[in-house]
């Protein structure tokens, strides 16, 4: 299922969504290339659809560890300005956090889609 954002490819659509979240967090557009973001999104697209990846991006920008209270985790990502390269290493723990803490099953599109659509 495709995100309803501009772009002909999933890489462009997800990169646009990432840039929007980044701009909301930091107040300016990120300096990034589609080659950088595309590599990460291409790897993730083997296992997840666009909505799941977009949901992981939302969690990524609000990440404060698996209990939601870890300031060290939050500060680490903030000092790295939420570089897309750190997303890959957080996916499994974010899936567990989402299901066990937030009550959102990342495999259930009916749960994930409305959460992403609110930010589009």
C-alpha positions in Angstrom: 0.0 0.0 0.0 1.5 3.4 -1.1 1.7 6.5 1.0 -0.5 9.3 -0.3 2.5 11.6 -0.6 4.1 13.0 -3.8 6.5 10.7 -5.6 6.4 8.0 -8.1 8.5 5.5 -6.1 8.4 4.3 -2.5 11.9 5.7 -2.0 10.8 9.2 -2.9 7.6 9.0 -0.9 9.3 7.7 2.2 12.2 10.2 1.8 9.6 12.9 1.6 7.9 11.7 4.8 11.3 11.4 6.6 12.1 15.0 5.5 8.8 16.2 6.8 9.3 14.6 10.2 12.9 15.9 10.3 11.8 19.4 9.5 9.1 19.3 12.2 11.7 18.2 14.7 14.6 20.5 13.8 12.8 23.5 12.1 14.6 23.2 8.7 14.9 20.8 5.8 17.5 18.0 6.1 20.5 17.9 3.8 20.2 14.4 2.5 20.4 12.5 -0.8 18.0 9.9 -2.2 21.0 7.6 -2.4 21.4 7.7 1.4 17.8 7.4 2.3 17.0 5.1 -0.6 19.5 2.5 0.5 17.9 2.2 4.0 14.4 2.2 2.6 15.3 -0.4 0.0 16.6 -2.7 2.7 13.5 -2.2 4.9 11.1 -2.6 2.0 12.1 -6.3 1.7 10.3 -7.0 5.0 7.9 -4.0 5.5 5.4 -2.0 3.4 5.5 1.8 3.1 3.0 2.4 5.9 5.0 0.2 8.3 8.2 2.0 7.4 6.5 5.4 7.9 5.2 4.2 11.3 8.8 3.2 12.3 9.9 6.7 11.2 7.3 8.2 13.5 8.6 6.0 16.4 12.2 6.8 15.5 11.7 10.6 15.8 10.1 10.1 19.3 12.4 7.3 20.4 13.4 7.2 24.0 14.2 3.6 24.4 12.1 0.5 24.9 10.3 1.9 27.9 9.8 5.4 26.4 11.8 7.0 29.2 15.4 6.5 28.3 16.9 10.0 28.0 20.3 8.5 26.9 18.6 6.9 23.8 16.7 10.1 23.0 19.8 12.3 23.4 21.9 10.0 21.3 19.6 10.2 18.3 19.2 13.9 18.8 22.9 14.5 18.8 23.0 12.5 15.5 20.0 14.5 14.2 18.1 11.3 13.7 20.3 10.1 10.9 18.4 7.6 8.8 21.3 5.1 9.2 20.3 4.5 12.8 16.8 3.5 11.9 17.8 0.0 10.8 19.3 -0.9 14.1 16.2 0.1 16.0 13.5 -1.7 14.0 13.2 -4.9 16.1 13.1 -3.1 19.4 10.6 -0.6 18.0 8.4 -3.5 16.9 8.5 -4.9 20.4 7.9 -1.5 22.0 5.0 -0.7 19.7 3.2 -4.0 20.5 4.0 -4.4 24.2 4.0 -0.7 25.3 1.8 1.1 22.8 -0.5 -1.8 22.0 0.0 -1.3 18.2 0.8 -4.4 16.2 3.1 -3.3 13.4 1.9 -6.2 11.3 -1.7 -4.9 11.4 -2.2 -2.3 8.7 -5.5 -1.3 10.2 -3.7 -0.2 13.3 -0.7 1.4 11.6 -2.4 3.2 8.7 -4.5 5.7 10.8 -1.4 6.7 12.9 0.6 7.5 9.8 -2.3 9.2 8.0 -2.7 11.7 10.8 0.8 13.1 10.0 0.3 13.2 6.2 
